[in-house]
Amino acid sequence: MKKIVDILTIVMLMLCLNCQGTSTNVSFNVNENNKAVEVYINDIYFTSFIYPDNLEKPCLYPIKTPSGKFITRGFPLNPRPFERTDHPHHIGLWFNFGDVNGLDFWNNSYAIKPEDKHKYGTIRFDKIEEADSRKGRLVVQSNWTDNEGNILLNEKTTYLFGGLNNEIRTIERITELTANQDITFTENKEGLVGLRVDRSFEEPAQKAEKFLDANGNVTETPVLNNEGVNGTYRNAEGFTEGEVWGKRSKWVALKADKEGETITLVIMDNKNNLNYPAWAHARGYGLFAANNLGGKAMDKNSDPVELRLSSGEKVTFKHKIIIGGDMSDNEINKFSDDFN
């Protein structure tokens, strides 16, 4: 009997050691003065949920690997040398859409002229509902409004933060939208969950572009600086680089080497989402997005897409973002199977 107890004890110890080796401890630092919630995994800074009044939407920004490397572009909030300065509405990781009752939520930013603001929508933070470190869960509420402050949609977003050791980081974003009036989402390429990536993940530029110089000044660069720029897209069906745009896939991956480290970013769709699998809105200049409402705006051969919600009706979207090393298709498919 004693031998059996000893063996069971050893087995339990081994299981505990294995669990400790793969565990992730999530903690939150809620800073209401800075309008941010900092997220730490295993005491290492990962990202922040930010909701300042001067942004047209809340987002996760910046996002870092476990080794401390940025995977998101710094511009326009904290520009870094040699970054592109296009699309100032691309900040961190966000969720919105280009045509909701005729309003463009996607492209809204400080760059829009005041006389044109009535054509755009804004997502206004409302409150933090929950920040549960034990579950790695952050729940926030926001409102989709027109330029006069009228509420079109109530948004409840649940973020589930996790990972594996200090090798992989994951974000599950569950977005529940409730109509506050009759709502129509009309197919549009600008959507739905988007990530603006660091310069390393872009494809090398082939023509003169506007970039930040070493002093942070916007400069049109006639001589290309593609040093360290080596991003490559691929999807679950085997399409690569520019071929992934407009294709439907359960996941799209973007891989690059940054400062001696191979990093893979994945955006994953969920089978319960409307119009699964999503269309990839993935561009070589650094926009990486998955769009469940793209339709003919992304592929002329697709069926038309229109989502109508009566006042009080809800729709939920669930997406997963993975930040890992040199991930194989098999590894990504395993994550996809678990997510679905």
Secondary structure, DSSP 8 states (H G I E B T S, - for coil): -HHHHHHHHHHHHHHHHHHHHH---EEEEEETTTTEEEEEETTEEEEEEE--TTSSS-EEEEEB-TTS-B-B--TTTS--TT-B---TT--SEEEEES-BTTBBSTT-STTS-GGGGGGB-EEEEEEEEEEETTTTEEEEEEEEE-TT--EEEEEEEEEEEEEETTTEEEEEEEEEEEESS-EEEE--SSEEEEEEB-GGGS----S-EEEE-TTS-EEEESS---TT---EEEETTS-BGGGGTT-B-SEEEEEEEETTEEEEEEEEE-TTSTTSS-EEEE-TTSEEEEETT-GGGT-TTS---EEEE-TT-EEEEEEEEEEESS--HHHHHHHHHHH-
